[in-house]
Amino acid sequence: MLPVTVNLDAYRGDTWSQVFAFKRGGTSIDIAGSAFKASARNEFNVVFDLPVEKMIPELQLAISLPEGGLLPDVYDYDIEVTEPSTDITTWVKGRLTVSRDVTNELP
């Protein structure tokens, strides 16, 4: 059933990404012709776009934190796909917890 819930953890100030491999019935889904969008929303309803990178030969998708990162907080996030048929579906949703950095704490 879609969307699948995947909760994620990131550490502020670190290079971070999460790779997803989408399958249907155990077979990898060809994502080449699809468009993806990922966003995170904080408790104040501020939405941040999460960069998305398609890794076509591996049939995988990676999301990362926006340039400058996100402040430590718990965000709701999701990943939507627009398929070549123009159908829009949310494939993944969950919580993205960004922990505060201790050694290189940023403002």
Backbone as CSV, one residue per row, in Angstrom:
resi,resn,N_x,N_y,N_z,CA_x,CA_y,CA_z,C_x,C_y,C_z
1,MET,0.838,-1.183,0.000,0.000,0.000,0.000,0.883,1.247,0.000
2,LEU,0.476,2.201,-0.774,1.198,3.465,-0.843,0.417,4.539,-0.105
3,PRO,1.089,5.478,0.496,2.539,5.574,0.583,3.114,4.667,1.676
4,VAL,4.363,4.283,1.478,5.101,3.500,2.460,5.677,4.480,3.478
5,THR,5.620,4.134,4.745,6.176,4.995,5.792,7.628,4.613,6.069
6,VAL,8.522,5.592,5.911,9.945,5.409,6.202,10.391,6.617,7.025
7,ASN,10.713,6.383,8.294,11.202,7.462,9.147,12.715,7.558,9.010
8,LEU,13.215,8.799,8.935,14.630,9.047,8.662,15.256,9.904,9.749
9,ASP,16.571,9.757,9.930,17.343,10.574,10.860,18.511,11.192,10.120
10,ALA,18.737,12.476,10.370,19.888,13.185,9.797,20.545,13.992,10.903
11,TYR,21.804,14.295,10.716,22.575,15.048,11.699,22.960,16.378,11.076
12,ARG,22.501,17.482,11.652,22.743,18.810,11.087,24.237,19.036,10.881
13,GLY,24.589,19.550,9.713,25.980,19.851,9.397,26.696,18.720,8.681
14,ASP,26.129,17.522,8.711,26.744,16.391,8.016,26.214,16.312,6.589
15,THR,27.018,15.722,5.714,26.537,15.393,4.380,25.588,14.221,4.546
16,TRP,24.382,14.349,4.019,23.364,13.327,4.248,22.537,13.104,2.994
17,SER,22.237,11.862,2.727,21.259,11.525,1.694,20.668,10.161,2.038
18,GLN,19.506,9.923,1.474,18.841,8.635,1.649,18.490,8.108,0.274
19,VAL,18.896,6.880,-0.001,18.644,6.257,-1.299,17.446,5.314,-1.181
20,PHE,16.569,5.385,-2.176,15.400,4.519,-2.251,15.470,3.703,-3.538
21,ALA,15.102,2.434,-3.448,14.944,1.569,-4.617,13.494,1.113,-4.610
22,PHE,12.756,1.469,-5.636,11.330,1.169,-5.684,11.089,-0.119,-6.454
23,LYS,10.261,-0.979,-5.863,9.965,-2.268,-6.489,8.467,-2.520,-6.450
24,ARG,8.018,-3.252,-7.428,6.624,-3.700,-7.484,6.664,-5.204,-7.694
25,GLY,6.140,-5.958,-6.716,6.163,-7.417,-6.828,7.569,-7.974,-6.888
26,GLY,8.525,-7.312,-6.248,9.905,-7.783,-6.240,10.728,-7.348,-7.436
27,THR,10.105,-6.671,-8.410,10.811,-6.214,-9.609,11.043,-4.713,-9.528
28,SER,12.268,-4.284,-9.825,12.594,-2.858,-9.795,11.731,-2.085,-10.776
29,ILE,11.289,-0.902,-10.356,10.468,-0.035,-11.198,11.390,0.889,-11.979
30,ASP,11.182,0.981,-13.281,11.961,1.895,-14.124,11.477,3.316,-13.855
31,ILE,12.335,4.145,-13.268,11.956,5.503,-12.874,12.400,6.552,-13.893
32,ALA,13.006,6.116,-14.999,13.596,7.051,-15.964,12.603,8.072,-16.488
33,GLY,11.379,7.688,-16.786,10.414,8.601,-17.379,9.541,9.328,-16.375
34,SER,9.819,9.142,-15.098,8.996,9.757,-14.049,9.690,10.971,-13.452
35,ALA,8.899,11.905,-12.948,9.413,13.088,-12.258,9.126,12.930,-10.768
36,PHE,10.089,13.329,-9.941,9.951,13.182,-8.497,10.083,14.524,-7.806
37,LYS,9.352,14.674,-6.707,9.455,15.862,-5.866,9.382,15.404,-4.422
38,ALA,10.256,15.968,-3.590,10.261,15.646,-2.165,10.262,16.949,-1.370
39,SER,9.496,16.961,-0.302,9.405,18.148,0.546,9.338,17.730,1.999
40,ALA,9.782,18.646,2.872,9.681,18.458,4.317,8.952,19.664,4.894
41,ARG,8.106,19.418,5.888,7.312,20.487,6.510,7.558,20.453,8.017
42,ASN,7.856,21.633,8.596,8.077,21.679,10.039,6.764,21.956,10.771
43,GLU,6.841,22.066,12.086,5.635,22.252,12.902,4.950,23.596,12.648
44,PHE,5.650,24.547,12.021,5.079,25.859,11.716,4.537,25.922,10.293
45,ASN,4.420,24.760,9.629,3.926,24.634,8.254,4.816,25.314,7.221
46,VAL,6.101,25.451,7.538,7.066,25.948,6.560,7.563,24.743,5.772
47,VAL,7.483,24.841,4.440,7.847,23.721,3.576,9.226,23.959,2.966
48,PHE,10.040,22.929,2.978,11.387,22.963,2.408,11.460,21.893,1.329
49,ASP,11.915,22.263,0.139,12.119,21.279,-0.918,13.371,20.474,-0.613
50,LEU,13.283,19.180,-0.772,14.433,18.299,-0.605,14.955,17.944,-1.994
51,PRO,16.236,18.189,-2.251,16.783,17.835,-3.565,16.617,16.342,-3.859
52,VAL,16.270,16.049,-5.102,16.052,14.674,-5.549,17.012,14.380,-6.702
53,GLU,17.659,13.229,-6.643,18.562,12.803,-7.719,18.160,11.402,-8.160
54,LYS,17.874,11.263,-9.450,17.589,9.932,-9.995,18.906,9.296,-10.410
55,MET,19.095,8.056,-9.996,20.277,7.287,-10.381,19.776,6.192,-11.318
56,ILE,19.688,6.551,-12.593,19.002,5.735,-13.588,19.583,4.327,-13.752
57,PRO,20.890,4.158,-13.930,21.357,2.779,-14.144,20.990,1.851,-12.984
58,GLU,20.955,2.397,-11.767,20.642,1.574,-10.596,19.152,1.550,-10.290
59,LEU,18.357,2.332,-11.039,16.919,2.450,-10.797,16.631,2.877,-9.364
60,GLN,17.433,3.836,-8.890,17.288,4.322,-7.535,17.081,5.831,-7.526
61,LEU,16.602,6.315,-6.385,16.344,7.732,-6.178,16.976,8.122,-4.853
62,ALA,17.621,9.287,-4.806,18.214,9.767,-3.562,17.631,11.132,-3.220
63,ILE,17.310,11.330,-1.948,16.940,12.660,-1.469,18.033,13.128,-0.523
64,SER,18.194,14.431,-0.432,19.198,14.995,0.466,18.616,16.242,1.115
65,LEU,19.379,16.813,2.032,18.939,18.039,2.688,19.183,19.223,1.764
66,PRO,18.376,20.269,1.867,18.593,21.442,1.020,19.914,22.114,1.360
67,GLU,20.410,22.916,0.415,21.643,23.667,0.663,21.460,24.491,1.929
68,GLY,22.432,24.434,2.811,22.324,25.118,4.094,21.713,24.235,5.172
69,GLY,21.195,23.070,4.780,20.638,22.119,5.736,19.287,22.534,6.277
70,LEU,18.861,21.841,7.285,17.627,22.140,8.001,17.968,22.321,9.471
71,LEU,17.233,23.171,10.151,17.434,23.345,11.587,17.023,22.076,12.314
72,PRO,17.640,21.814,13.470,17.236,20.641,14.239,15.740,20.705,14.550
73,ASP,15.024,19.663,14.210,13.579,19.625,14.392,13.091,18.275,13.872
74,VAL,11.808,18.032,14.019,11.172,16.862,13.428,10.252,17.375,12.325
75,TYR,10.456,16.869,11.113,9.718,17.302,9.937,8.881,16.143,9.407
76,ASP,7.727,16.458,8.852,7.004,15.494,8.040,7.546,15.642,6.623
77,TYR,7.762,14.535,5.938,8.258,14.615,4.562,7.499,13.614,3.703
78,ASP,7.555,13.838,2.403,7.035,12.840,1.476,7.736,12.954,0.134
79,ILE,7.571,11.907,-0.665,8.118,11.860,-2.018,6.970,11.547,-2.955
80,GLU,6.727,12.455,-3.898,5.682,12.264,-4.897,6.306,11.953,-6.240
81,VAL,5.628,11.114,-7.003,6.082,10.795,-8.352,4.982,11.194,-9.329
82,THR,5.405,11.817,-10.421,4.511,12.052,-11.542,4.964,11.103,-12.635
83,GLU,4.126,10.124,-12.916,4.478,9.099,-13.894,4.224,9.611,-15.309
84,PRO,4.810,8.949,-16.301,4.609,9.397,-17.684,3.133,9.547,-18.055
85,SER,2.266,8.796,-17.392,0.825,8.908,-17.656,0.241,10.168,-17.025
86,THR,1.057,10.946,-16.343,0.713,12.169,-15.587,-0.028,11.882,-14.291
87,ASP,-0.137,10.618,-13.902,-0.696,10.298,-12.586,0.293,10.743,-11.510
88,ILE,-0.222,11.362,-10.438,0.610,11.790,-9.318,0.295,10.888,-8.133
89,THR,1.342,10.301,-7.564,1.179,9.386,-6.445,2.258,9.661,-5.413
90,THR,1.881,9.640,-4.134,2.866,9.733,-3.056,3.342,8.317,-2.762
91,TRP,4.639,8.086,-2.970,5.199,6.749,-2.775,5.746,6.545,-1.373
92,VAL,6.300,7.620,-0.772,6.944,7.498,0.534,6.522,8.676,1.397
93,LYS,6.324,8.421,2.688,6.056,9.481,3.656,6.706,9.086,4.967
94,GLY,6.855,10.052,5.854,7.398,9.729,7.166,7.860,10.957,7.906
95,ARG,8.636,10.714,8.928,9.222,11.770,9.750,10.715,11.839,9.459
96,LEU,11.200,13.046,9.337,12.633,13.297,9.166,13.093,14.049,10.404
97,THR,13.876,13.388,11.235,14.389,13.997,12.456,15.800,14.503,12.200
98,VAL,16.000,15.805,12.358,17.323,16.406,12.197,17.839,16.724,13.595
99,SER,18.935,16.058,13.972,19.545,16.261,15.291,20.548,17.399,15.245
100,ARG,20.724,18.027,16.370,21.643,19.158,16.446,23.083,18.659,16.469
101,ASP,23.939,19.393,15.786,25.371,19.104,15.732,26.019,19.644,17.001
102,VAL,26.956,18.915,17.556,27.649,19.356,18.763,29.000,19.956,18.418
103,THR,29.816,19.252,17.659,31.178,19.696,17.352,31.203,20.934,16.482
104,ASN,30.387,20.963,15.457,30.370,22.100,14.522,28.985,22.733,14.501
105,GLU,28.479,23.073,15.667,27.129,23.625,15.736,27.028,24.890,14.891
106,LEU,26.029,24.886,14.018,25.783,26.033,13.150,24.648,26.853,13.735
107,PRO,24.608,28.147,13.409,23.522,28.979,13.947,22.182,28.572,13.373
